[in-house]
């Protein structure tokens, strides 16, 4: 019988862990597998490829109640202790990982000698995470209870085997907690101080080399997600993002991209399998492929169809990047940052407006005439965009092919040999200060947009 939780192998001996969990908490984690050794959901689970058990407990008035126990999947194991041990002064959900058989049966909890005073605005969570992760910069995404499905989906994608990649945001840990009795889903991610690609492009113009670096790293990350991978007995299915936008891409300090926000993501079924999710569901309307706007997605081959829809979104983000490339425009004529279709439809287009423009009229963001002065490079750029946002999904490039074209373009000389490989920070207007150490990222109730970045008090 397949269990809900599992882990990849570092050694040959299988680990036995206590298995416990409700449907509500394990929903969306079906791809993680272990062998249940006792009848029923609750018992002992033997994880076929692991050395790490985990557990999540609620702490309520000093009493611990198990919520989920099982095996833990992690590309880089973090099982430093043979036993579950936790020391806390914050009244939140506790979790641990350990590396001995059945070590997750109970958690050793040292109750603080003094109960902390009541704090506001989630300060208990901030305080606890600051202590737990020390000087490691992290961002915590907080999902309110009504957003449980998005949290479960995102956690499930990050937990897939073989998911470690430089162009995918890195998950540090995840669990349930919160500053009140209303426990939220928490995803702890590596902090990317430059923020989202959208924010970065709003405040920077970049050289040709950096623009290509941003675009090719984004395409590389998407190609990795789409790829089905097998290694040493592990299997990473293909993943469709379904909400790719410049807001859902983070910028690393080396000016490469890391894809994040997998709340709408979907592991792609094999050709003989049926999807458990509605494949027509998608994220931000602006970047949704025409065939989804037109409710005409090819359900006979969902895997290919969703990959093609992601490539359409990729093209729109590439256009946004290239529109901030200083060398593609005559001096002092670089346009202000705009989202795809913002010039045509404004900042908040409706579904019907997007459908009319992208489906009925088959229009796409305008490729500036100024690019034509670069001859073959301009032709190649335009062909790349057109081949990625083609109205016919089957005619679009695969993400890997888009990456190869971008890499070839990166070798082209635009005739600006003295141009520095950098991005110019524009004068500040209303940019949000980012925390050097730690940030909690809160979600609005629609579960799909970043709402606030809160820094800890110094």
C-alpha angles and dihedrals in degrees: 000000000000117000126207100243135053147149140219123252128265095157135022099248115089118232122229115215137176110261121211135142146127124243090246094059098041097043110125095026097091093123093067109088138197135153115256106220097191130047118268134025094291119062137069123333124200109208110213096212113024153081099198134087125189141190140187121208134184115229111210121169091334094311122115122217121186115237104171132001130174144092123328127227116210132153087213110034118227102191103130098154133057089217137046106257129166134169118192144165093188123086098229137115112292126219137178143178123212139173111225132084113283089353090141094063090100138005122230103226124185106205112218116255092230125039110232119241121254113281131190139228098022096302091144090060092047092048093048095048093046089056095042097051098034111195095348109119108235139168120212119209111204119204118194115226094262088061093057094121093055090048093049092047094049094045090049093053094047089049095056115119116260092016096131108116134148092233095052119075111256121242114217097184142318140208145123127294145113146172093270141029088282098089116207133199111260126201114186111203135176107270116245102199095199089063127208124352088243092056091043094052090046090062104030141056114203140206122248092259094052092044090054090045091054093046098044094047089051091051090046091054092049092047089053092051092049093049121097107219135191124187133160093344094314125117128203110188121213112274127210112205097203093187104058112156138136087265091059095052122081126209120229122213090256089059095253125126133248119195116225142162106072097175091121096033120126132199106234118241124231113255093263094048131083123228118246092209133065101261092200091067114103144164132242109016095220092067098038115124118249093244090058092045087051093046088236102121115152102249092179090074106021095168094058093039094055092045089053091050090053090052090055089055089047090057092055092050091047088053090053090051095048092048087065095050108118095205095056093065134057114260115296093000100101106132122234114263114280132176119240109283092007091119091052102036108016129235099309111037118182125234092252092049092052092046092051093049102039101030109027099031095029091218124159134188111294118261104219118245088226089076092066091078088075094065114200093014090058091048091050092048093051092046090051093054094043092048090052098045096037112150089234108070094206090057094058123105121253114247090250091055091049088053092052092051092049090050090052090049089053089065092056119106113224092192096258099111093161095051112120119234097242148099121248115225109224122221110287118256114161104338117155115242111239123217115252091212114019144359136184112213112204126200129223115237093265087069094224110083133063108244112179143358113214121194122205117250112262 
